[in-house]
Structure formats: C-alpha cells, structure tokens
Amino acid sequence: MGLCLPCLGGAAQDVVETPDPETRRRQLAEAAEKRQKENVHRGIKNPESVERKKQKQEALEKQQMNSTPAGGGGGLRWQVG
C-alpha cells in the first residue's frame, strides 16, 4: 500500500552523490572563509568605508613617524636670554 522503498523503480534518480574528498575539502574551506569574513564585518554597515578609514589612519601615522626628526628632539626648546 504506498510503500516507498529505494529498491522500487525511480529511486536511483533521487540519490545524491557525495563529492570526492578534494572537492569537499575545497567547499569546506570556501565556507569557512565566507563565515570568517562575515564575522569580521558583523555590525558594520559599510565595511569598505571602515577599511578606507583604517588605511588613511595608518598612512597618517606613518607620515608622522617619518617627519619626526631623527635626533628625537621633538620637545620644547628653552631659550636663555
């Protein structure tokens, strides 16, 4: 009466083949990278803007470090007069 057994006709078409181990490994690695990217940007509406601001800040800090005199005499000068 309406039994669904795989040995009866049409069941061979419904079987899903599992991918080979290398393909499966690649798919898992891609999924892990996607999850990691999503977690990094969680709560940020515009991640590109945040990245640009971060790069701009790093460039500014680098410029400030390069413009500081090598002697370290960036402090106040006393003038005896």
C-alpha positions as CSV (number, residue, x, y, z in Angstrom):
1,M,0.0,0.0,0.0
2,G,2.1,3.0,-0.9
3,L,5.5,1.9,0.5
4,C,8.5,4.0,-0.6
5,L,11.4,1.7,-0.9
6,P,14.6,2.5,-2.7
7,C,14.7,-0.8,-4.5
8,L,11.5,0.0,-6.3
9,G,11.6,2.0,-9.6
10,G,12.7,5.6,-9.8
11,A,14.8,5.7,-6.6
12,A,18.1,5.7,-8.5
13,Q,17.3,9.2,-9.8
14,D,16.8,10.6,-6.3
15,V,20.2,9.5,-5.0
16,V,22.6,12.5,-4.3
17,E,26.2,11.6,-5.0
18,T,28.7,12.9,-2.5
19,P,31.6,14.8,-4.0
20,D,35.2,13.4,-3.9
21,P,37.3,14.3,-0.8
22,E,39.3,17.1,-2.6
23,T,36.1,18.9,-3.8
24,R,34.5,18.5,-0.4
25,R,37.7,19.9,1.3
26,R,37.7,22.9,-1.1
27,Q,34.0,23.6,-0.4
28,L,34.5,23.5,3.3
29,A,37.5,25.9,3.1
30,E,35.4,28.3,1.0
31,A,32.6,28.2,3.5
32,A,35.0,28.8,6.4
33,E,36.5,31.8,4.6
34,K,33.0,33.2,4.0
35,R,32.0,32.8,7.6
36,Q,35.2,34.4,8.8
37,K,34.6,37.5,6.5
38,E,31.0,37.7,7.8
39,N,32.2,37.7,11.4
40,V,34.8,40.3,10.8
41,H,32.3,42.7,9.3
42,R,29.4,41.9,11.7
43,G,27.7,45.0,12.9
44,I,29.4,47.2,10.3
45,K,27.0,48.7,7.7
46,N,29.8,49.8,5.3
47,P,32.9,47.6,5.7
48,E,34.6,49.3,2.7
49,S,34.4,52.7,4.4
50,V,35.8,51.3,7.6
51,E,38.7,49.8,5.7
52,R,39.4,53.1,3.9
53,K,39.5,55.0,7.2
54,K,41.8,52.4,8.7
55,Q,44.2,52.7,5.8
56,K,44.1,56.5,5.9
57,Q,44.9,56.5,9.6
58,E,47.8,54.1,9.1
59,A,49.2,56.3,6.3
60,L,48.8,59.4,8.6
61,E,50.7,57.6,11.4
62,K,53.4,56.5,9.0
63,Q,53.8,60.1,7.7
64,Q,54.0,61.5,11.2
65,M,56.7,58.9,12.1
66,N,58.8,59.8,9.0
67,S,58.5,63.5,9.6
68,T,59.8,63.3,13.2
69,P,63.5,64.4,13.5
70,A,66.0,61.6,13.8
71,G,67.6,63.1,16.9
72,G,64.4,62.8,18.8
73,G,64.5,66.5,19.7
74,G,60.8,67.0,19.2
75,G,60.3,68.5,22.6
76,L,60.2,72.2,23.7
77,R,63.3,74.4,23.4
78,W,64.5,76.7,26.1
79,Q,65.9,79.9,25.2
80,V,68.2,81.5,27.6
81,G,68.2,85.2,27.2
